[in-house]
């Protein structure tokens, strides 16, 4: 398996509030992408600390059982632990109060792959075609699910960035968990700086090229910047 990652500040932002990580230990691979929110540097702190906390957990109490149920439990408890630490940090300082961060994470070991989501960063898989695994925790996604608006209208809706679930805001956080049940060629984790500006058809076309994985990673970032670079953008690609 090959893994590449890249983050970029974009063309308009003064701070990169995205963070990502790629970790390997005794056959386990853990990747994560976080997109912070909050005033001043609070969003940057939230995403970077989320990654730091997750890294510490992986290094200090790594997963030891490689079946999907145990890996799913480890990932869920780890993200809940990260949320608890972030919540305490946000509650301890006026500077950080109200901060939050999204998180997507993938834990892989041999034939088992577990994926998790909090917020509106995304996980896609790629085999013959691109497939979205996660569902955004946003107000407009709730409206889509309720049939109040369609996906095209949601992409340009003025409230499309309102999140309904993030790390650090509440003592407990809701986590979507997914078990990969089919063989795939690529897993893509990305922040909304990518999927908010690069259409799924273009993402698919880039992932289908014969370029190296690192080149595909850069192409996705470059495409987001070519469309204005309005947001920070982060990509992690896993190729099997």
N, C-alpha and C positions, 0 to 999 in steps of 0.2 A: 504493500500500500504506500502511496505517495501522498503527502499533505503539503499544501502551500497556503500562505496567508498574506494579506496585505491590507493596510488601512491608509486612508488619505483624508486630509482636512477639507478637500474641496476648494472651490474658488471664492466663496463668500464668507465662510465662518472664520473666526479668529482663534477658536479653540477646537481641537478634535475631541469630541465627547464619546467617540467609539473606542472600544478596546477588544482585543481578541487574544486567544491563547491556543497553542498546540502543545500537548504533553504526551509523552509515552513512558510506560513503566511496565516491565515484565509482560509484554504482549498486549497490554491495554493501551488504547489511544483515546485521549479526551481532547475535544476541541470545543471552543465556545466563542460566541460573538455577543458583545453587549453594546447597547446604545443608550448613553446617559441623558437625563433630562434634569432641569433645575437651573436656577439663576446663577450668575457669576460662574465660578468653576465647579459648582456643586454636581452638575451632570458628569463632568470629567472625573470627579472624585468617585461618584457612584459606580460608574462603569469600570474604572481602573481598580477600585477596591473589590468589586464583585469578582473580577478576574483573579486578583491576589488571594482573596479568601478561598475561591474554588481551587486554585493551585495549591494552597497550603493543605487543604483537605485531601487532595489527590496524592500529595507527597507524604503526608503524615498518616493517613488512614486510607490507603488505596483500596479499590475493590479487590476481593480475593476469590470470589466465585464467579465463574464465567457463564452461568446460565442466564437467560434473558430476564427471568423474574428477579433474581438477586441483583443483577446489574441495574434493572429498573428501580429497585428499592434503594440501591446505593445512590443513584443519580438524583432521585427525588429527595432523599434525606439530605444530600449534600447541598442542593439548591435551597432547601428550606433553611439549612444552617447558614448559608450565605445571606439569605434574606434576613434572618434574625440578627446577624452581626451588622448588616447595613441599617436595619431599623434602629438598633441601639445607637449607632453612630449618628444617624440623622436626628434622633431624638435628643442627643447630647449637646447639640450646638445649633445656635440660630443660623450660623453660616450654612449649615447643611440641611436644615429643616425643609422638608418638601422635595428633597432630591429623590430621584428614582432612576432605575435603569431596566431596560429590557434584557433578556438573556435567552439565547438558544444554545443548546449543547448537544454534542453527540459523543456517546461512549461506545467504543467498538472493541471487540475481542474475538478473533477468529471468525466464527459464523454468527455471532450475535452482535446486533447493533441497536442501541437504544437512543432515542432522540427526545429532547425536552424543549418546551417553549413557555416563556413568560413575556408578554408584550407583543410588539409588532416587527421584531426582527424575524427572519424566515429561514426555513430549511426546505430545500428542494432536492429531489433525486433526479438522476438522468440515466436512462437506459436508451431505448429507442426514441423516447420523447421526454420532455421536461415534465416533472410532476411536483406540485406543491404539496408538502406534507403538513405543514403547520397552518393554523387558522389565527389570523391577527386578533389580538385582544384590544380592539378599538371600538369606538362608538359606531362608526360607519359599518363595520363588519357585523355588529349586532343588528343594524338596520337592514343589511343585506340578508342576513339569516331570517329576519322577520318579514322579508319581502317588501319592505318600505322603499328601498332604492335598489338600482341594479349596480353591477360592478363598475361599469363605465362611469356612471355618475359619481360613484364613491371615490374614484381616482382624482376627481377635481373638486370634491366637496370641501367647503371652507373648514369643516370640522373633522377632516380626515385624519388629523394628527392627534386627536384626543384619545388617550389610552385608557382602558378600563381595568388594566391589571399590569403592575410593574413590581419589581423588587424594591424594598426599602420603605414603602409607604405604610404598610400594615404589619402587625406582628406575624401574621400567617399569610402565605401567598398561595394562589391557585396555580398549579403546574400541569400543563398538558404533557402527557407522555405517549410516545409512539414506539412500537417495536417494528423494525424493518423486517418484512416477511418475504421479500423477493431479492434476487441478486440485482445489483445496480452497478453501473460503471463509475458514477460520480455522485458524491453528496456535496451540495452547496449550502453553506451557511452565510447569510448576509444581513446587513443592516438595511433600514428603509432608504438609505441614501442610494442603494442599488435598485431595489425592486420598486421604489417610488418613481423612478425616472427611466429605468431601462425596461422596456416591455419584455414579457415572458418569451415572445418569439425571438427577440434578439439574444436574450440569455441562452436560449436553446441553441441558436445558430452558433454562438461563440463556443459553447461547450461541445458542439459536434465537430469543430475544426480539428485538424491534425496537429495543431500547435501543442507545445509543451504545456503542462499544467500551470507552470509559473506564468507563461505567456497568456493563457486564458484568464488567469486571475487579474493580470494587469489590464487586459482588454476590457474586462467588466468595469474596473475602476475608471479607465480612460473613457469608456462610453458614458458613464454617469457624469464625468466632468465635461465631456463634449456637449452634453445637454444642459449645461449651465453650472454644474458643480454646486448646486444650491445647498447641499448638505454634506456632512461627513459620509464617507462610504467605506465599507469594510467587507472583505470577502475571505472566506476560508473554503478551499476545495480539497476534498478527499477522493482519490482515485483508487479503484480496486482492480 
